[in-house]
């Protein structure tokens, strides 16, 4: 059961076609809220709204935002019927979209002619914050290429919730976006990760495909109970369709939780136990005690069975500053957790090597089996 409260919109502070931020008054107190016009219709100053306040009440990671789920006096409205595939199926907010692969789609013919990813590099991450360092490092290593981003439904479902993707698109660092499953709002909609990969290759003509969930990974602290576990079968999908499955391992030496220190238990479980794919991993040239910790963790978890390469990464923090993308992960900046961002950047460098077909230049990481 979710918590719902009524409020009044005092001011709309961000007004985009698919995303609105606002200040609302709830029981005499000001608060922040978000609305998705595709689901509720556009919100205006002075509107009475119904707000889902559950996440803020539970102190979850939404940035302190409530979510509008209805506008008083405008409960009835018409949604354009663009396709026959429903997102958020069998909920009050279900909405129809035209997926790239369905009958009547202008992209259907190209999708049906798909044969293979033909060696296209595909970076698969587990956290949304990995996108920026990976994409920036890829462009720094191999400029002028087309990057397509696929967002899964493992966390936030509306693509418009991601300021990072919006900024990357505005700067031309990401071209087309694709949302899969119950995620929605991409330039292309698809039913699952396989058809998303096909659309990225045939419709978007991607030189690099980047896949992560949206903001807000779900975790329980148990071995298998986290939404990032999707990385295991996404890597398999990439391999099955003929691409290079490049995994970003989750690495941190700043996370205070022992299960996430060094090579996170998420990555140890996915890479060492769950995925049948043989993935490609780029690791920075640290050449210090961090490598010793990782060498042991990769070996003990069985994750060293993958192709592990040492790569030289660009100045990640400088790239983020230059592009005005001050990304944080779990609230930590680059300076607080450089290993996390450098590892994601290493995946971008490795992808550039494969995009240029220069894999014969790679150096095996010392911890590789």
N, C-alpha and C positions, 0 to 999 in steps of 0.2 A: 504494500500500500504506500503510495507516495503522498507527500504533504503538499497541499494546495492552499494558497492564500490569495485574496483579492488585493489589488493595488491600483494606483493611478500613475500614469506616465507623466512625469514632470518635464522631461526633455529627451529628445532623441539625439544622441551624441555621435552616432555613426549610422549613416543611412545608405545602405547598398541594396541592390535589387534582391539579393539572396541572404542578406545578413543585416541585422540592426542591433545596435547597442543603445541602452537608454538608462536614465535615472528614474526610479519609481519611488513612490511613497507607499509604505506598508505599515499600517497601524501607527502612523505618526513618525516613522523612521525612514530615512532615505536609504536606498539600496540600488545595486546595479542589476541589470537584467539584459537578456538576449532574446531576440525573436528571429524566427526564420519565416519570412513572408510566404515561402512556398507552402508552409504548413498552416499558418495562421491568417495570412493576409497581412498587408503592411500596417504597422502600428504608427499612430500619430500622437503628438503631445496632447494631453488631456484625456486620452482614452482610459477607460477602466479596463483592467486586464486581470486574467487569472494566471497565477504564477506557480510553477512547480518549484518549491523551495527546499526540496529534499536534500540535494547535494550540499548546500550551504549549511543546513541544519546538522548534517553528518560530518561537516568539515572536510569534504572531499575536494579533490584538486580541480575545481572549475574556475579558479580565480575569484571566487566570491560572487559569482553571477547566479541569479535566478533565471528561469526559462519560462517565457510566455507560452501558455498552451491554449489560450482563448482570449478573444476581445469581446468585452461586454457590449451587447447590442448588435454585434456582427457575427453571430454564431453561424448563420447560413451564408455560404459563398460558393461560387463555382470555380473549379480548378480545370485548366485546359487539359483535355484528354489527348495527350500527344502519343501515347503508345499503349501497349497491352500488358506490360510487366509492372507489377506492383512492388514498390519498396515499402518497408515497414508493414508488411502484409499482416492482415487480420488484427490491426490496431486501429484506434480512432484516427490516427494520423497517416494512414496508408495513402500513398500518392502514386499515380500512374506515370511511368516514364517510357520513352522509346529506347530500348536497348539496341546497341549496334548490331547485334546478331539476330534480332527478331524479324519476322516477315514484315515487309513494308519499309524497313530501314534502308536508307540510301547507301549504307555501308555493307549491306548483307552480301552482295556479290563478291566484293573484295575479300570478305571474311571466308566465304566458301572456297575461295581459291588458295587459301593458306596451305602451305606444305611444311614449313619449318621456320624457326627463328634464325636459322642459318648462322649460328655463332654470335648472335647479338649478346653483348654483356647485359646482365640483369642483376642489379644490386638489390639484395633483400635485407632489410633491417627489421628491428623489432620496436624501436622507439621513434616517434615522429621527429624528435630533435636531431636524429641522425641524417635527415635529408640535407640540411644546409651544408655541413662540412663535406659530405660526400659529393654533392652536386658542384659545389665551388671548386673542390680539388679536381674533379673531372674536367671542368671547363678550363681550369688553369693548366692542365696537362694536355688537353686536346680541344682547343677552342673551336667555336663555330659549328658545333654538333647539335642535333635535335635530341632533346631529353623529354621523355614522357614519364609522368608520375602516375602510378596506380595506387589508389588509397583503398585499403581493405576495410571491412566492417568490424575490426577487432577492438576499436575504441570509439572515438567520436564518429557519428554517422554523417552529419552534414559536412561536406568539404569546405563550405563557406566559413566554418568555425576556425579554420586554419589561417591565421595571419601570415605564417611563414610561406605557405603555398601562394597566397595572394601576392606577397612581395617578390617571390621568385618569378612568378609569371610576369609581373609588371616590369621586371628587369630583363626579361627574355631568357632567363636561366632555365626555366621550364617552359616547354611549349604546350602540348596537350595534356590534359588530366583525364583520368578514367576512374570512376567509382564502381566498386563491385559489391555483390551481395546486397545488403541493406544500406550500405553507404550510398549517398546520393549527392548530386550537384556537380559532377565532373563534366568536362566537355563531351565525354562519351560515357554512357552507362552500359554496364555489362552484367551478366548473370553471375559469373564466377571468375576465378583467377585465370583459368585456362583461356576463356574467351577474351578476357582482358589482355592477356599476352598476345593473343592473335590480333586483336584490334590495334594494339600498340605497334605491332610490326606492319600490318597491312594497311591500316587507315592512317595512323599517325606517322608511319615511316620512321620510327625511332632509331637513333644511333645508340642510345642508352635508355634502358628502362629502369626506373627506380620504384621499388615497392616497399611501403611501410603502412602500418595502420595510421589513423588520424591521431590527434592529441589524446592522451589519457589511457595508457596501458592499464589493464586490470591485472592485479596480482593478489595472491593470498598467502604467500610465504611458504607454500607447499611445493613439492617437486614438479607437479604437472598443472597446478592450478593458476595459470597465467595466460592471458590472451596472446602474448608474444610467441606462444608455442606454434602459431600458424607458420612461422618461418620454416619449420620442418617440412611441411607439405608444399609450401610455395617453392622451395628449392627443388623439390622433386618435380613439380610442374615445369619449371624452367628447363631442367635437364631432359625431361621427357619430350619437350617440344623443340629441343635442339639449340638451346641457348647456353651461355656460360653462367651458371648459378654462383654469383659472388655474394658470400655471406658477410655481413658486418657482425663480428662478435661484440658482445656487450662487455666492455673492459673499463674498469675504474679503479683507481687507487686512492680515491677520496670518499667513496661511499662508506659510511660508518657501519653498515650492516655486513657482517662476515660473509653472508651468502652471496653478496654482490662484489666482494673485494677481489681484485684481479679479474680473472675470467668469471663472469657472473654464472651462478648456478643455472640461469636461463640458457645461456650459451652452452654450458657443459651438458645439459640435458638434451638440447636440440641437436647439437653437433656430434656429441659422443654416443647418444643412445637412440634418438628417435628418427632422424632423417635417413632415408635410404640413398639419397643423392650423395655424390662426391662433390663437395663445394670447393670454391676457390676463395682463399682469404689473403688479404694484404695486411701486413703488420709493420708498424713503423720501426725504424732503425734506432731503438733506444740504447741497446748495448750497455745496460746497467742491471741493477738487481731486479727491475721489473721483468726483464726477460727471463730471469731465473725462476721467478714465481710463475710466470705464464708457461714456461717449459714444463714445469712439474704439473700444473693444472691441465694443460692440453694432454699430457701423457696419461695422467691418472684417469681422466674422463674418457679417453679414447678419441678425443677430438683431433688428435694429430694424424688421423688417417686421411684427412682432407689435404688438398694442395695448399700449403702455407708458403707465402713468399714475403721476403723483406723488400719494402719499397721506400723510396725517399719521398717524403711528403712536402708540399709547399708550406709556407707560413700561414697556418690555418687562422689564427687570431687576426692577423693582418687582413686576410681575405674577408673575414666576417665584418671587420670594421669598415673596410673599403666599400662593401656592398650594403652597409647599414643593416646588418642582420646579427644583432647581439643575442644569439641564441643561448638558452640555458637548458640544462637537463636536471631534472629533480631539484630545480631551484639553484643549481650550481653553474657558474660561468666557466668560460674557458680557463681562466686563471686559477679557478678553484678545482677544476677537474680536467686538466689538459689531455690525459690519456684517452678519455671517452671521445673527445672531438678528433684527436689525431688518428684514432683507430677508424672512425667513420671516414675521415679524409683518405686514409690508406686504401679503402675500398674504391673510392673515386679514382685514385691514381691507377689501381690495378685494372679497373674497368677501361680506362683510357688506353692502357697497354693492349688489352684485347681488342678494343675498337680499332686500334691502329695495326692490329695483327702483328705485334712485335713481341709475342710471348716468349720467343727464344732469348730475349734479353733479361728475363727474370732471374732473380737470385733466390734460391730456396732458403726459407727461414731456418735458423739453427734447430728449432724445436720440431721440425717436420719429421714425420716417421720415415 
